[in-house]
Amino acid sequence: MKFFTLPTCKTCQRIDADLQPAACGAEIRDIKASGVTAEEVDAMKARAGSYEALFSRRAMKFRSMGLADMDLGEADYRRLIIEEYTFLKRPVLLTDDAVFAGSAKASVEGARAALKG
């Protein structure tokens, strides 16, 4: 299991404190310091069903880069997530058979269940 997070993000800090993924054996990854590899993004997509499901429209760069006015496709979402960590919904728990991305209640509850195994 891998837990992708941004340590300076208050939401990630709150969810990390709640779920305690490291105590459950998850590898903790700082997405700002180490980024996310193409292979990891592809693995997330395989479990989520689309790159768009992993893409954060809340990122400040989404509007500043004019992306809100563009018609983005799956290849665009993939490229943007790989190039710029802020476009990945966070936090993300990646397991062998599932992915839980973002701070929505259902995602956090799914991650909690997966961590408890």
ZATIMI-491944 format. One record per residue (C-alpha): residue number from 1; x, y, z; residue in one letter. Coordinates in steps of 0.1 Angstrom, whole numbers, always signed. Layout:
N
SESE, nr, east, north, up, rest
SESE, NUM, X, Y, Z, A
...
//
This chain:
117
SESE, nr, east, north, up, rest
SESE, 1, +0, +0, +0, M
SESE, 2, +11, +35, -7, K
SESE, 3, -3, +67, +8, F
SESE, 4, +3, +98, -13, F
SESE, 5, +1, +130, +6, T
SESE, 6, +12, +166, +9, L
SESE, 7, +25, +171, +44, P
SESE, 8, +18, +209, +43, T
SESE, 9, -18, +204, +34, C
SESE, 10, -41, +207, +65, K
SESE, 11, -67, +183, +50, T
SESE, 12, -40, +157, +44, C
SESE, 13, -27, +162, +79, Q
SESE, 14, -62, +157, +94, R
SESE, 15, -68, +126, +73, I
SESE, 16, -34, +111, +80, D
SESE, 17, -39, +116, +118, A
SESE, 18, -73, +99, +115, D
SESE, 19, -63, +70, +93, L
SESE, 20, -27, +65, +105, Q
SESE, 21, -16, +48, +73, P
SESE, 22, +20, +43, +84, A
SESE, 23, +9, +23, +114, A
SESE, 24, -10, +0, +90, C
SESE, 25, +21, -6, +69, G
SESE, 26, +15, +19, +41, A
SESE, 27, +44, +35, +25, E
SESE, 28, +40, +73, +29, I
SESE, 29, +49, +94, -1, R
SESE, 30, +53, +132, -1, D
SESE, 31, +41, +141, -36, I
SESE, 32, +58, +175, -35, K
SESE, 33, +92, +161, -27, A
SESE, 34, +91, +130, -48, S
SESE, 35, +63, +135, -73, G
SESE, 36, +42, +107, -87, V
SESE, 37, +56, +84, -114, T
SESE, 38, +38, +76, -146, A
SESE, 39, +35, +40, -135, E
SESE, 40, +19, +50, -102, E
SESE, 41, -6, +73, -120, V
SESE, 42, -14, +45, -144, D
SESE, 43, -19, +21, -115, A
SESE, 44, -43, +46, -99, M
SESE, 45, -62, +50, -131, K
SESE, 46, -65, +12, -135, A
SESE, 47, -83, +11, -102, R
SESE, 48, -102, +44, -104, A
SESE, 49, -114, +39, -140, G
SESE, 50, -102, +72, -153, S
SESE, 51, -75, +98, -149, Y
SESE, 52, -102, +124, -145, E
SESE, 53, -113, +107, -113, A
SESE, 54, -79, +114, -99, L
SESE, 55, -77, +150, -111, F
SESE, 56, -82, +180, -87, S
SESE, 57, -100, +209, -102, R
SESE, 58, -94, +227, -68, R
SESE, 59, -57, +232, -75, A
SESE, 60, -49, +269, -78, M
SESE, 61, -31, +263, -111, K
SESE, 62, -63, +249, -127, F
SESE, 63, -76, +284, -132, R
SESE, 64, -43, +302, -135, S
SESE, 65, -32, +280, -164, M
SESE, 66, -66, +286, -181, G
SESE, 67, -75, +249, -178, L
SESE, 68, -110, +257, -167, A
SESE, 69, -117, +270, -201, D
SESE, 70, -103, +240, -220, M
SESE, 71, -118, +207, -230, D
SESE, 72, -95, +183, -214, L
SESE, 73, -92, +146, -223, G
SESE, 74, -78, +116, -204, E
SESE, 75, -43, +121, -220, A
SESE, 76, -44, +157, -207, D
SESE, 77, -54, +147, -172, Y
SESE, 78, -26, +120, -171, R
SESE, 79, +1, +144, -183, R
SESE, 80, -10, +172, -159, L
SESE, 81, -10, +149, -129, I
SESE, 82, +25, +136, -137, I
SESE, 83, +39, +170, -145, E
SESE, 84, +24, +189, -115, E
SESE, 85, +17, +172, -82, Y
SESE, 86, -10, +198, -73, T
SESE, 87, -33, +182, -99, F
SESE, 88, -36, +149, -80, L
SESE, 89, -65, +147, -57, K
SESE, 90, -51, +141, -22, R
SESE, 91, -45, +122, -2, P
SESE, 92, -45, +90, -22, V
SESE, 93, -43, +55, -8, L
SESE, 94, -33, +30, -35, L
SESE, 95, -37, -7, -26, T
SESE, 96, -33, -38, -47, D
SESE, 97, -70, -37, -58, D
SESE, 98, -83, -2, -51, A
SESE, 99, -76, +35, -50, V
SESE, 100, -91, +61, -27, F
SESE, 101, -84, +96, -38, A
SESE, 102, -94, +129, -22, G
SESE, 103, -110, +140, +10, S
SESE, 104, -147, +131, +3, A
SESE, 105, -163, +112, +31, K
SESE, 106, -168, +80, +10, A
SESE, 107, -132, +80, -1, S
SESE, 108, -119, +84, +34, V
SESE, 109, -142, +57, +47, E
SESE, 110, -131, +34, +19, G
SESE, 111, -94, +40, +27, A
SESE, 112, -102, +34, +64, R
SESE, 113, -117, +0, +56, A
SESE, 114, -88, -9, +33, A
SESE, 115, -62, +0, +59, L
SESE, 116, -80, -21, +85, K
SESE, 117, -79, -50, +60, G
//
